[in-house]
Amino acid sequence: MSPEELKVALGSGLLSFPVTPFDKAGEFNPAPYAKHLEWLSQFPAKVLFAAGGTGEFFSLAPEEIPTIVAQAKASAGTIPIVAGCGYGTRMAIQIAQSAENAGADGILLLPHYLIDAGQEGLYAHVRAVCDSVKIGVMVYNRDNAVLRPDTLARLAENCPNLVGFKDGTGQIGLVREVTARLGDRLTYLGGMPTAELFAEAYLGAGFTTYSSAVFNFVPQLACDFYRELRAGNTEYTSKVLKSFFYPFMEIRDRGKGYAVSAIKAGVRLQGFNAGSVRSPLTDLRPNEIEDLRNLIEAHS
């Protein structure tokens, strides 16, 4: 898939990040991953992100990522697969190239490790990763890797394969300036945790889509919400926010790292052997799993 084709795909509908299953020894477990992706591919998500944030990229060894990407490509049918990528520049280049060789259709460049960096450093980092591959690249704007609009404009001018901008800052003023200045040069993706909670605001800021973590375990609900949001059906979206997403947020906010752990618990509750999260994350407690089970059953 060319970068331009990926750009179109990213902007054409709902996106999601499948969880990465681990076995009892904590190793990548390809069989349930394949089954889960085959199930998800029956629903109209337009792009799936392998080894992304919800897929515990931060807990994976770099050499595990191409294996996960290759399995995703084999299991997701015709759905494009974007690979997570990150850490320092040299490591990010190695991950990007190995994911490209494994068949990834694109790269999502997550924030680099630990240290804050100035705009010139971020520019050099993103450009080096873009220059290292031929596939499309999107940047994830959050935490210690927040690109200012002028930096992003320079990257867009000098990196033809930079096709997407995903925001997880929640700074609507900043992202609106980005969309106003760069127009249709990039595809804009909402990337806040439980993105549906912020989707209306991001839609108003010029973002066409977002990545849905809950698509992992309630894919039909996630697709229905996206469809009605785009149709302007605020009666429906308000109802589902109150009945599902706000209660889910309450469960998610009970523990650090639960934005990932709760998604993986939901996948297990739907019958897929996703295993536990890797440390330093921890799984939901039994009472929290039961609360999540009740929430899922009420919306099935």
C-alpha positions in Angstrom: 0.0 0.0 0.0 1.4 3.4 -1.0 1.5 6.2 1.6 -1.2 8.0 -0.3 -3.4 4.9 -0.3 -2.8 4.5 3.5 -3.7 8.2 4.0 -7.1 7.6 2.3 -7.7 4.4 4.3 -7.0 6.1 7.6 -9.5 8.8 6.9 -12.3 6.6 5.6 -13.7 5.2 8.8 -13.1 3.8 12.3 -9.7 2.5 13.4 -8.6 0.3 16.2 -5.6 -1.3 18.1 -5.9 -5.0 18.8 -4.5 -6.2 22.1 -1.4 -8.5 22.0 -2.2 -11.9 23.6 0.4 -13.5 25.8 0.6 -17.1 27.0 1.1 -18.2 30.6 4.9 -17.7 30.2 4.3 -14.2 29.0 5.3 -14.9 25.4 3.4 -13.7 22.3 0.5 -16.1 21.6 -0.2 -16.1 17.9 -3.3 -18.5 17.8 -5.7 -16.3 19.9 -4.3 -13.2 18.1 -5.3 -14.7 14.8 -8.7 -15.7 16.0 -9.3 -12.2 17.5 -8.3 -10.4 14.3 -10.4 -12.7 12.2 -13.4 -11.8 14.4 -12.6 -8.1 14.2 -12.2 -8.2 10.4 -15.9 -9.0 10.1 -16.7 -5.4 11.3 -16.0 -2.3 9.2 -12.8 -1.0 10.8 -10.7 0.6 8.1 -7.2 0.1 9.6 -5.8 -1.9 12.5 -2.7 -1.1 14.4 -0.5 -4.0 15.4 1.7 -3.7 18.5 0.3 -0.2 19.2 -0.4 1.4 22.6 -3.3 -0.9 23.4 -1.2 -3.7 22.0 1.4 -3.0 24.7 4.1 -1.7 22.4 5.9 -0.4 25.5 6.2 -3.9 26.9 7.4 -5.6 23.7 11.0 -6.4 22.7 11.8 -4.8 19.3 12.4 -8.2 17.8 8.8 -9.3 18.7 7.2 -6.6 16.7 7.7 -8.0 13.1 6.4 -11.3 14.2 3.2 -9.7 15.5 2.9 -7.6 12.4 3.3 -10.6 10.1 0.6 -12.5 12.1 -1.7 -9.5 11.8 -1.2 -9.3 8.1 -2.0 -13.0 7.7 -5.2 -12.8 9.9 -6.9 -9.5 9.1 -7.8 -10.2 5.5 -7.6 -7.0 3.4 -7.6 -4.6 6.3 -4.4 -2.5 6.2 -2.0 -3.0 9.2 0.0 -0.2 10.8 2.8 -1.1 13.1 3.7 0.6 16.4 7.2 2.2 16.4 9.0 4.3 19.0 11.9 4.8 21.5 15.1 6.7 20.4 15.8 7.5 16.8 18.2 4.6 16.1 15.9 2.1 17.7 12.8 3.6 16.0 14.5 3.3 12.6 15.3 -0.4 13.3 11.7 -1.1 14.4 10.2 0.8 11.4 12.4 -1.1 8.9 11.7 -4.5 10.5 7.9 -3.8 10.5 8.1 -2.7 6.8 10.0 -5.9 5.9 7.3 -7.9 7.8 4.6 -6.4 5.6 3.3 -3.4 7.5 1.4 -0.9 5.5 2.4 2.0 7.7 4.1 3.1 10.9 2.6 4.9 13.9 5.5 6.7 15.6 4.8 6.8 19.3 6.6 9.3 21.7 10.2 8.6 22.2 11.5 7.3 25.6 11.6 9.3 28.8 13.3 12.6 28.0 11.6 15.8 26.8 13.0 17.2 23.6 12.8 20.5 21.8 11.2 21.1 18.5 14.4 20.8 16.5 15.1 17.4 18.1 11.6 16.2 17.4 11.8 17.4 13.8 15.1 15.5 13.3 13.7 12.4 15.0 10.5 12.2 12.9 12.3 13.0 9.7 14.9 10.3 10.3 12.2 7.7 10.8 10.2 8.9 7.7 13.4 8.8 5.6 14.2 5.3 6.7 11.1 3.6 5.1 9.0 3.9 2.0 5.6 3.1 3.7 3.4 5.8 5.2 4.1 7.3 8.7 1.9 9.0 11.2 3.0 10.8 14.3 1.4 10.4 17.7 1.2 13.8 19.4 1.2 13.3 23.2 3.2 13.4 26.4 6.9 14.3 25.7 6.5 14.4 21.9 4.2 17.3 21.1 4.8 18.8 17.7 4.0 22.5 17.2 2.2 23.4 14.0 5.2 25.0 12.4 7.3 21.9 13.1 4.6 19.7 11.7 4.4 21.9 8.6 8.1 21.5 8.0 7.9 17.8 8.3 4.9 17.7 5.9 6.9 19.7 3.4 10.0 17.5 3.6 8.6 14.0 4.3 6.3 12.9 1.5 5.4 9.7 3.3 4.2 11.5 6.4 0.5 11.0 6.0 -1.1 11.2 9.5 -1.3 13.2 12.7 -2.8 11.5 15.7 -3.4 13.6 18.8 -3.5 12.5 22.4 -3.0 15.8 24.1 -6.6 17.0 24.3 -5.4 20.5 23.4 -8.2 21.4 21.1 -6.8 24.9 20.3 -3.5 23.3 19.3 -5.0 20.6 17.1 -7.4 23.1 15.4 -4.4 25.2 14.5 -2.8 22.1 13.0 -5.8 21.2 10.9 -6.3 24.9 9.8 -2.7 25.3 8.7 -2.1 21.9 7.1 -5.5 21.3 5.6 -5.8 18.1 3.6 -2.1 17.5 3.6 -2.5 15.0 6.4 -5.2 12.7 7.8 -6.1 13.6 11.4 -6.9 10.9 14.0 -8.2 11.3 17.5 -6.1 9.5 20.0 -7.3 10.2 23.5 -7.7 7.2 25.8 -11.3 6.0 25.2 -11.5 8.3 22.2 -15.3 8.2 22.0 -15.4 10.5 25.1 -13.7 13.2 23.0 -14.9 12.4 19.5 -17.5 15.2 19.2 -14.9 17.8 20.1 -12.3 16.4 17.8 -14.8 16.2 14.9 -15.5 19.9 15.4 -11.7 20.5 15.2 -11.4 18.9 11.8 -10.5 15.4 12.7 -12.3 12.8 10.5 -11.8 9.7 12.6 -10.3 8.2 15.7 -9.0 4.9 17.1 -11.4 2.9 19.2 -9.9 0.7 21.9 -13.3 -0.7 22.9 -13.7 -2.0 19.3 -11.5 -4.9 20.7 -14.5 -6.3 22.6 -17.7 -4.5 21.6 -17.0 -3.9 17.9 -20.6 -3.5 16.8 -21.2 -0.9 19.5 -18.0 1.0 18.5 -19.1 0.9 14.8 -22.6 2.1 15.6 -21.3 4.9 17.7 -18.9 6.1 15.0 -21.7 5.9 12.4 -24.2 7.9 14.4 -21.5 10.4 15.5 -20.7 11.2 11.8 -24.4 11.4 11.1 -24.9 14.0 13.8 -27.2 11.8 15.8 -26.5 13.4 19.2 -29.5 11.7 20.8 -28.0 8.3 20.2 -24.4 9.3 21.1 -25.5 10.9 24.3 -27.4 7.8 25.3 -24.5 5.5 24.6 -22.0 7.8 26.3 -24.2 7.7 29.5 -25.0 4.0 29.3 -21.6 2.5 28.3 -18.7 4.9 27.9 -19.0 6.9 31.1 -19.4 3.6 33.2 -16.5 2.1 31.3 -14.4 5.2 32.1 -15.2 4.8 35.8 -13.8 1.3 35.7 -10.8 2.4 33.6 -9.9 5.1 36.0 -9.8 2.8 39.1 -6.1 1.9 38.4 -3.1 3.2 36.6 -2.6 1.5 33.3 -6.2 0.3 33.2 -6.7 2.1 29.8 -5.0 -1.0 28.5 -5.8 -3.6 31.2 -9.5 -3.0 30.9 -9.5 -3.5 27.1 -7.6 -6.8 27.5 -10.0 -7.9 30.2 -12.9 -7.2 27.8 -11.3 -9.3 25.1 -11.0 -12.2 27.5 -14.6 -11.8 28.6 -15.6 -12.2 24.9 -13.9 -15.6 24.8 -10.5 -14.9 23.4 -7.5 -16.1 25.3 -5.6 -12.8 25.4 -3.8 -13.6 28.6 -2.6 -11.1 31.2 -0.9 -7.8 30.6 2.8 -7.7 31.0 4.4 -5.8 33.9 4.6 -3.0 34.8 0.9 -3.1 34.0 -1.5 -5.1 36.2 -4.8 -6.8 35.4 -8.2 -5.8 36.7 -9.2 -7.2 40.1 -12.0 -9.8 40.2 -14.7 -7.4 41.2 -13.7 -5.0 38.4 -13.8 -7.8 35.9 -17.4 -8.6 37.1 -18.4 -4.9 36.7 -17.0 -4.9 33.2 -18.8 -8.2 32.4 -22.1 -6.7 33.4 -21.5 -3.6 31.3 -20.7 -5.7 28.2 -23.7 -8.0 28.7 -26.0 -4.9 29.0 -24.8 -3.8 25.5 -24.7 -7.1 23.7 
